[in-house]
Structures are given as structure tokens and as C-alpha cells.
Amino acid sequence: MGEEFNAFGSILGGVIFIILIFVAAYYVTKLVGKGYMGMGAAAKEMTVIDKLVLGHDRFLLIVRIGEKTLLLGVTPQHIETLAELEGEQFSGLPAPQGNTDFLTLLKNRLQKPQDHD
């Protein structure tokens, strides 16, 4: 009976250890994620109005900087101003979401009906 108890304790200890690893990983990723989200959040005069992903690490941005509205092409190596746009065209667009955590994004995605063509 002593050997069975030792085996059960060993298995239970292993399961508890794995659970502690997952809990620690969860909190470390939340801590690191908050640090990265705060890096770009300090801009007061610059707002990303819209974003279109064209491929891996390539996208178009509509950005309002002060009174100007710009269309930017962005790649990992280069950012280029493609056009200056009329700012009044984009006044009705909703403001981009700020620091939204993953759980909120996942819940919103699961609640919205999927469009299948």
C-alpha cells in the first residue's frame, strides 16, 4: 500500500507542477503583453483610422496626424506616404479600439455570425 500511495503522490505532484507552469505562463504573457501595448499608446496627435492587410507584414494605413490625413504603405523595411487624403471623408468612421485584451477580442469574434461566401 505504501508503494501505491507514493505512486499516487508522484502523479499528483506532477499534475500540480504542470498546472503551476500554465498559471505562471498565463501571468507572464499578460505582463509582457501590457508592456508591448503601452509602447505605441502615447501618441496624442496621431491616430490610425483604418488598416488593410495586404499580406504578411504588408499593409495600408489611413493615419490622421494633426490636420492631415495620409495613406501610408508599410512593409518591414519601408514606410511610404502614398497620398494625402481629404480628412472629411473619414470623420464618420469609428475610432480604432485601444488596448483590447485577447479574451475580449475572442468573445466578440465568437458572438458575431460568420459570413461564408
C-alpha positions in Angstrom: 0.0 0.0 0.0 2.9 2.3 0.6 4.1 2.0 -2.9 0.7 2.8 -4.3 0.5 5.9 -2.1 3.9 7.0 -3.3 3.0 6.5 -7.0 -0.3 8.4 -6.5 1.6 11.2 -4.7 4.2 11.3 -7.5 1.4 11.6 -10.2 -0.5 14.2 -8.2 2.7 16.2 -7.7 3.4 16.1 -11.5 -0.1 17.3 -12.3 0.1 20.1 -9.8 3.5 21.1 -11.2 2.1 21.3 -14.8 -0.8 23.4 -13.6 1.6 25.8 -11.9 3.6 26.1 -15.1 0.4 27.0 -17.1 -0.7 29.6 -14.5 2.8 31.1 -14.5 2.9 31.2 -18.3 -0.5 33.0 -18.3 0.5 35.7 -16.0 3.9 36.2 -17.6 2.3 36.6 -21.1 -0.2 39.2 -19.6 2.7 41.1 -18.1 4.8 41.1 -21.2 1.7 42.0 -23.4 0.9 45.0 -21.3 4.4 46.3 -21.8 4.2 46.0 -25.6 0.8 47.6 -25.8 1.9 50.6 -23.9 4.8 51.3 -26.3 2.7 52.8 -29.0 -0.1 54.2 -26.9 1.5 57.6 -26.1 0.7 59.3 -29.5 -1.7 62.2 -28.9 -1.7 63.9 -32.3 -1.6 60.7 -34.4 -4.5 58.3 -34.9 -4.7 55.2 -37.1 -8.2 55.5 -38.8 -8.1 52.3 -40.8 -5.8 49.4 -41.7 -5.9 47.0 -44.7 -3.6 43.9 -44.5 -2.2 43.1 -47.9 0.0 40.2 -46.9 2.5 39.1 -44.3 3.9 42.3 -42.8 2.5 44.5 -45.6 -0.4 46.8 -45.1 -2.0 50.1 -45.9 -2.8 52.6 -43.2 -5.0 55.6 -43.2 -3.5 57.9 -40.5 -4.6 61.3 -39.2 -1.7 63.4 -38.0 -2.9 66.7 -36.7 -5.0 68.2 -39.5 -3.6 65.9 -42.3 -5.0 62.5 -43.3 -2.4 60.3 -45.1 -2.5 56.9 -46.9 0.7 55.0 -45.9 2.2 51.9 -47.4 4.0 49.9 -44.8 6.4 47.0 -45.1 9.1 45.7 -42.7 11.8 47.7 -44.5 9.9 50.8 -45.6 7.1 53.2 -44.8 5.9 55.4 -47.7 3.3 58.2 -48.0 1.1 57.2 -50.9 -1.4 60.0 -50.9 -2.7 62.9 -48.8 -6.5 62.4 -48.3 -9.4 64.7 -47.6 -10.0 64.3 -43.8 -13.7 64.9 -44.0 -14.2 61.6 -45.8 -13.2 59.7 -42.7 -15.0 61.7 -40.0 -17.8 59.1 -39.7 -15.5 56.1 -39.1 -15.5 54.7 -35.6 -12.4 55.4 -33.6 -10.0 52.4 -33.5 -10.2 50.2 -30.5 -7.5 50.8 -27.9 -5.8 48.3 -25.7 -8.2 45.4 -26.1 -7.2 42.2 -24.4 -7.2 38.8 -26.2 -10.2 37.4 -24.2 -12.4 40.4 -25.2 -11.5 40.0 -28.9 -12.2 36.3 -28.8 -15.6 36.8 -27.2 -16.5 39.4 -29.7 -15.4 37.2 -32.6 -17.4 34.2 -31.3 -20.5 36.2 -30.8 -20.5 37.7 -34.3 -22.1 35.5 -37.0 -19.6 34.2 -39.6 -20.1 35.3 -43.2 -19.5 32.5 -45.6 -19.5 33.2 -49.4 
